[in-house]
Amino acid sequence: MGKLAITGGRPIRRKRFPPWPVYGRQDALALQQVLESRNWGGYPFPNERADRFAQAFARLQGAKYGLAVANGTIAIEVALKAAGIAPGDEVIVPAYTWEGTVGPILLLNAVPVFVDVDPDTYCMDPQQIEAVITPRTRALLPVHLGMCFADLDAIGRIARKHKLAVIEDCAHAHGGRWRKKGAGASGDLGCFSFQSSKLMTCGEGGAVITNKLEYFERAQSYTNCGRASDSDHFRHRLIGFNYRLTEFQAALLEGQLQRLPAQAEIRQANMERFERRIGVVAGLGTLRRDARITAVAAYQYVFKYLPEQLGGVPRAAFLGAIETEGIPCDGLFYEPVYRSALFPVEPADFPALSWGRQPIDFKSVRCPVSERAAYQEAAWLPHHIFLGTRADTDDIADAIEKVLENISELRGLRHATIERQAMSRVERPRVEKRQW
């Protein structure tokens, strides 16, 4: 019997962390009011609560206009369409992101072009961008990931030089600020998700924000079955779809928006306490904290596991041991989109991938920083476990330090044992995909 819980020892923690999502009596009352109003759906558009929430959220992020939509993936599709992305256009995206960042590009019969990420932030590396710009390039789609922002200064300079749109994927960045400007408000459009794991949630849902009325009008029409926008100043006519948000979802989001500032303060304080503990521990690394981020959106806490400093013990073994100590965690949270099983792209299914060129084979793409992060290095801790007390935060750090101090117990441990122990945890909805 060893000292680690995975080898038979006593776990650091048996108590559950604060539950997510958070709700209260006011949320129940708001849902009851929607129920009794019999105005449940997204039509008429923009509906009362959905519009009220969207404008309040846009103000929080420092944008003039906000639009609530059905989910975050649709938010990206709507933003791309609003920015005028057409069949055959190229959109540059980071390889290390969720597949939903890239799928909407293909749905518009445009072409995603992958670039690698910065090893210090895991966000789009600006130094990689200009090498892949072609006459077909129309937009950059940076992703703000974890607690980090993509370098909006450098990305903005490149976009202005080449006359490209910037569409920010802000699914992790609710309330975050770059140079005192809210996430999504520096580029042409910003896209947010309210899926169940996000900093604000109504189960699903999304939002698009912008400072440009023309983009807002196009986004409204595209979301509302092609109908004319509120103002109809630019008189665009386009085929649209029903991508509206329901009033039930909007009622929950109004409560989530009210809670966000206090929750952000708690998360950030606890994450900073945690980082002071693990930031000096051999075998681990932290992502760079950019001074231009003037308000942190503390989504997941992401750090680096460095197996070469720990005798080659694989990340899956380390995270399996952390889980068994009672701390939810993940490794393969994202992987390079071009290698994902959720990205089975065949050129025959998306004609633009073959227009005027050899059919694009995404299986040949290589982004080494993204691949190392996905399969060896990145470790993700969910944001809700930092909504507790200082003692809860200390448990997280204690568990990690305990595993590192006894890392030798993981060498030679049967892979089936790690799998069984980690799978016995029921608090986390997604588990590490083992990379043996």
C-alpha positions in Angstrom: 0.0 0.0 0.0 1.3 3.4 -1.0 0.8 6.9 0.2 -1.2 8.0 -2.8 -4.9 7.3 -2.9 -4.5 5.6 -6.2 -2.1 3.1 -4.6 -4.3 2.5 -1.5 -3.5 5.6 0.7 -5.9 8.0 2.2 -7.2 10.7 -0.2 -6.7 14.4 0.5 -10.4 15.2 0.0 -13.7 13.3 0.2 -15.9 16.4 0.4 -17.5 17.7 -2.7 -16.7 21.1 -4.1 -19.3 23.9 -4.5 -21.9 22.7 -7.1 -22.2 24.3 -10.5 -24.2 26.0 -11.9 -25.3 28.3 -9.1 -29.0 29.3 -8.8 -31.3 30.8 -6.2 -34.9 31.7 -5.3 -34.8 34.7 -7.7 -34.1 32.4 -10.6 -37.0 30.2 -9.8 -39.3 33.2 -9.6 -38.0 34.5 -12.9 -38.7 31.1 -14.6 -42.1 31.1 -13.0 -42.8 34.6 -14.4 -41.9 33.4 -17.9 -44.0 30.3 -17.5 -47.1 32.3 -16.5 -46.5 34.9 -19.2 -47.0 32.3 -21.9 -44.3 34.1 -23.8 -41.8 31.3 -23.8 -40.1 31.4 -27.2 -37.6 33.5 -29.2 -40.4 35.0 -31.3 -41.5 37.8 -31.4 -37.9 38.9 -32.0 -36.0 40.3 -30.2 -38.0 39.1 -27.3 -38.2 41.1 -24.1 -35.9 39.3 -21.7 -33.5 38.1 -24.4 -33.1 41.6 -25.8 -32.7 43.1 -22.3 -30.1 40.5 -21.4 -28.2 40.9 -24.7 -27.9 44.7 -24.3 -26.8 44.4 -20.7 -24.2 41.8 -21.6 -22.9 44.0 -24.4 -22.5 46.9 -22.0 -20.6 44.7 -19.6 -18.2 43.9 -22.4 -17.9 47.5 -23.7 -19.8 46.9 -27.0 -22.6 49.0 -28.5 -24.8 46.0 -29.6 -25.5 42.6 -28.3 -27.6 39.7 -29.7 -28.6 36.5 -27.9 -28.5 33.3 -29.9 -29.1 29.6 -29.4 -25.5 28.5 -28.5 -21.9 29.5 -28.8 -21.2 27.6 -32.0 -24.1 29.4 -33.7 -22.7 32.7 -32.3 -19.5 32.1 -34.4 -21.5 31.2 -37.5 -23.6 34.3 -37.1 -20.5 36.5 -36.6 -18.8 35.0 -39.7 -21.9 35.6 -41.8 -22.3 39.2 -40.4 -18.6 39.9 -41.3 -19.3 38.9 -44.9 -17.5 35.5 -45.0 -18.5 33.9 -48.3 -17.9 30.5 -49.9 -14.2 30.0 -50.6 -13.0 32.6 -48.2 -10.2 31.6 -45.8 -10.4 32.1 -42.0 -7.3 31.7 -39.9 -7.9 29.8 -36.6 -5.7 28.4 -33.8 -5.3 24.6 -33.9 -5.8 24.2 -30.1 -9.4 24.9 -29.5 -12.9 23.3 -29.4 -14.1 21.9 -32.7 -17.1 24.3 -32.5 -14.7 27.2 -33.3 -14.0 25.7 -36.7 -17.1 23.9 -37.7 -19.1 27.1 -38.5 -16.4 28.1 -41.1 -17.0 24.9 -43.0 -20.8 25.3 -42.7 -20.5 28.5 -44.6 -18.4 26.7 -47.2 -15.4 28.7 -46.2 -11.9 27.3 -45.5 -10.3 27.1 -42.0 -6.5 27.6 -42.0 -4.8 26.3 -38.8 -1.9 28.0 -37.1 -0.1 26.9 -34.0 -0.5 28.5 -30.5 2.0 30.4 -28.3 3.5 28.0 -25.8 3.3 30.6 -23.1 -0.5 31.2 -23.4 -1.9 28.4 -25.6 -3.6 31.1 -27.6 -3.1 31.9 -31.3 0.5 32.7 -32.0 0.6 36.0 -34.0 4.1 35.2 -35.4 2.5 32.3 -37.3 -0.3 34.3 -39.0 1.3 36.2 -41.9 3.0 33.1 -43.3 -0.4 31.6 -44.1 -2.2 34.7 -45.4 -3.2 34.4 -49.0 -5.4 36.5 -51.4 -8.4 34.4 -50.2 -7.9 35.2 -46.5 -10.8 37.3 -45.1 -10.7 36.9 -41.3 -8.7 36.0 -38.2 -10.5 34.0 -35.5 -8.5 34.1 -32.2 -9.6 32.2 -29.2 -9.2 33.4 -25.6 -8.3 30.3 -23.7 -8.4 29.5 -20.0 -7.3 32.6 -18.2 -5.4 33.9 -21.1 -6.2 36.3 -24.0 -4.8 36.0 -27.5 -2.5 39.0 -28.2 -5.1 41.4 -29.5 -2.5 44.1 -30.1 -0.5 42.1 -32.5 -3.5 40.4 -34.1 -5.1 43.8 -34.6 -2.0 45.2 -36.4 -1.9 42.2 -38.8 -5.6 42.6 -39.5 -5.4 46.3 -40.3 -2.3 45.7 -42.5 -4.1 43.0 -44.5 -7.7 44.4 -44.2 -9.0 41.4 -42.4 -11.9 41.0 -40.0 -11.2 39.9 -36.4 -13.8 37.7 -34.8 -13.0 36.9 -31.2 -14.0 33.5 -29.7 -14.7 34.6 -26.1 -16.4 31.4 -24.9 -14.0 31.4 -21.9 -13.8 35.2 -21.4 -17.1 36.5 -19.8 -16.1 39.7 -18.0 -12.5 39.6 -19.1 -10.8 42.8 -20.3 -7.8 43.5 -22.5 -6.4 47.0 -21.9 -9.6 47.8 -20.0 -11.7 46.9 -23.0 -14.0 43.9 -22.7 -13.4 40.6 -24.5 -15.1 40.7 -27.8 -15.1 44.5 -28.1 -11.5 44.9 -29.6 -12.2 43.0 -32.7 -15.1 43.4 -35.2 -17.3 40.9 -33.4 -17.1 38.8 -30.3 -18.7 35.4 -29.7 -19.7 33.9 -26.4 -21.1 30.6 -25.2 -23.4 30.0 -22.2 -23.1 26.2 -22.4 -23.2 24.4 -19.0 -19.5 24.5 -18.2 -19.0 28.2 -18.9 -18.7 31.1 -16.5 -22.3 32.0 -17.2 -24.8 29.4 -18.3 -28.4 28.7 -19.1 -27.6 25.1 -20.2 -26.9 26.3 -23.8 -27.1 29.7 -25.4 -24.7 32.2 -26.8 -24.2 35.9 -27.7 -22.7 38.0 -30.4 -21.4 41.5 -29.6 -20.2 44.3 -31.9 -19.6 48.0 -32.2 -20.7 48.1 -35.9 -24.4 48.6 -36.6 -24.0 47.0 -40.1 -22.7 43.8 -38.6 -25.4 43.9 -35.9 -28.2 44.2 -38.5 -26.8 41.3 -40.5 -26.5 39.2 -37.4 -30.1 39.9 -36.4 -31.5 39.0 -39.8 -29.5 35.8 -40.0 -30.7 34.8 -36.5 -34.3 35.7 -37.2 -35.1 33.7 -40.3 -33.9 36.4 -42.6 -36.3 39.1 -41.4 -35.3 42.7 -41.6 -33.3 43.9 -38.6 -34.6 46.3 -35.9 -33.2 49.4 -37.5 -32.8 48.2 -41.1 -30.5 51.1 -41.8 -28.4 49.2 -44.3 -31.3 47.2 -45.8 -29.4 44.0 -46.2 -31.5 41.0 -47.3 -30.2 37.5 -46.7 -31.5 34.0 -46.1 -31.5 33.4 -42.4 -32.3 30.7 -39.8 -34.1 30.4 -36.5 -31.2 30.8 -34.1 -33.1 32.6 -31.4 -32.8 32.3 -27.6 -35.9 31.4 -25.5 -37.2 33.5 -22.7 -36.6 30.7 -20.2 -32.9 30.8 -21.0 -32.8 34.6 -21.0 -34.4 34.6 -17.5 -31.6 32.4 -16.2 -28.9 34.5 -17.9 -30.1 37.7 -16.2 -29.4 36.1 -12.9 -26.1 34.7 -14.0 -25.0 38.2 -15.2 -25.8 39.6 -11.8 -23.6 37.0 -10.0 -20.7 37.1 -12.4 -18.7 40.0 -10.8 -18.7 38.5 -7.3 -18.0 35.0 -8.6 -15.1 36.4 -10.7 -13.6 38.0 -7.6 -13.7 34.8 -5.6 -12.3 32.7 -8.4 -9.4 35.0 -9.1 -8.4 35.3 -5.5 -8.5 31.5 -5.1 -6.6 30.9 -8.3 -3.9 33.4 -7.3 -3.6 31.6 -4.0 -3.3 28.3 -5.8 -0.7 29.7 -8.3 1.5 30.9 -5.5 1.6 27.3 -4.3 2.2 25.4 -7.5 4.1 28.1 -9.4 7.4 27.1 -7.8 6.9 23.4 -7.8 9.4 21.4 -9.9 7.7 19.5 -12.8 4.9 22.0 -13.3 4.7 25.3 -15.2 2.2 28.1 -15.4 1.0 30.1 -18.4 2.1 33.7 -18.8 0.1 36.3 -17.1 0.0 39.2 -19.6 -0.1 42.7 -17.9 -2.4 43.9 -20.7 -5.2 41.7 -19.2 -6.8 44.2 -16.9 -9.6 41.9 -15.8 -9.2 38.1 -15.7 -11.9 35.8 -16.8 -11.1 32.9 -14.6 -12.5 30.0 -16.6 -10.5 26.8 -16.2 -7.2 27.1 -14.4 -4.7 25.7 -16.9 -1.1 24.7 -16.0 1.6 22.6 -17.5 2.7 19.1 -16.5 6.3 18.5 -17.6 6.8 14.7 -17.8 10.5 15.0 -18.8 11.1 16.5 -15.3 9.3 13.7 -13.6 10.9 10.6 -14.9 8.6 10.3 -17.9 5.5 9.5 -15.9 2.7 10.2 -18.4 0.2 13.0 -17.8 -2.7 10.5 -17.6 -1.2 8.8 -14.6 -0.6 12.1 -12.9 -4.1 13.3 -13.5 -5.6 9.9 -12.5 -3.8 10.2 -9.2 -5.1 13.8 -8.7 -8.6 12.6 -9.4 -8.3 9.8 -6.9 -7.2 12.4 -4.3 -10.6 14.0 -4.8 -9.8 16.8 -7.2 -11.6 17.0 -10.5 -9.2 17.6 -13.4 -8.7 17.0 -17.1 -5.9 16.7 -19.6 -7.3 16.2 -23.1 -9.8 19.0 -22.6 -9.0 20.1 -26.2 -6.9 18.6 -28.9 -5.7 20.0 -32.2 -8.9 20.2 -34.2 -7.4 18.6 -37.3 -6.7 15.4 -35.2 -10.1 15.3 -33.4 -12.5 12.4 -33.9 -15.2 15.2 -34.0 -13.7 16.7 -37.1 -14.0 14.0 -39.8 -13.7 16.3 -42.7 -13.7 15.0 -46.3 -13.1 17.5 -49.1 -16.0 16.0 -51.0 -18.4 17.2 -48.3 -17.2 20.8 -48.4 -16.6 21.9 -52.0 -14.5 25.0 -51.1 -11.8 22.7 -49.9 -11.1 21.8 -53.5 -11.8 25.0 -55.4 -8.9 26.0 -57.5 -6.5 23.8 -55.5 -5.5 20.3 -54.6 -8.1 19.1 -52.1 -7.1 20.1 -48.6 -6.1 17.2 -46.4 -6.3 18.3 -42.7 -4.6 15.1 -41.7 -1.3 16.4 -43.0 -1.4 19.5 -40.8 1.1 19.7 -38.0 1.1 22.2 -35.1 3.7 20.9 -32.6 2.9 23.3 -29.7 -0.8 22.4 -29.9 0.0 18.7 -30.1 2.3 18.8 -27.1 -0.3 20.8 -25.1 -3.1 18.4 -26.0 -1.3 15.1 -25.6 1.4 15.6 -23.0 1.4 18.9 -21.2 -1.9 20.8 -20.5 -3.7 20.1 -17.2 -7.2 21.7 -16.7 -8.9 22.4 -13.4 -12.6 23.4 -13.6 -13.6 26.9 -12.5 -16.3 25.8 -10.0 -13.8 24.2 -7.6 -12.3 27.7 -7.1 -15.7 29.1 -5.9 -15.1 27.7 -2.4 -13.0 28.7 0.5 -9.3 29.1 1.0 -9.3 25.6 2.6 -10.8 24.2 -0.6 -8.1 25.8 -2.6 -5.4 24.5 -0.3 -6.8 21.0 -0.8 -6.3 21.3 -4.5 -2.7 22.4 -4.1 -2.1 19.8 -1.3 -3.3 17.0 -3.6 -1.0 18.1 -6.5 2.0 18.4 -4.2 1.3 15.0 -2.6 1.2 13.3 -6.0 4.4 15.0 -7.1 6.2 14.1 -3.8 5.2 10.5 -4.4 5.4 10.3 -8.2 7.5 7.2 -8.0 4.4 5.2 -6.9 3.0 5.9 -10.4 5.9 4.3 -12.2 5.0 0.8 -13.3 1.5 1.2 -12.0 -0.8 -0.8 -14.3 -2.7 1.4 -16.7 -5.9 -0.5 -15.9 -5.6 0.5 -12.3 -5.3 4.2 -13.2 -8.2 3.9 -15.5 -10.4 2.2 -12.9 -9.5 4.6 -10.1 -10.1 7.7 -12.2 -13.3 6.4 -13.6 -14.6 5.9 -10.1 -14.9 9.7 -9.8 -18.4 10.9 -10.7 -18.1 14.6 -10.1 -16.5 15.5 -13.5 -18.5 15.1 -16.7 -15.5 14.4 -19.0 -12.4 12.3 -18.3 -8.9 12.2 -19.6 -8.6 10.3 -22.9 -5.6 8.1 -22.1 -2.6 8.6 -24.3 -0.4 5.7 -23.5 
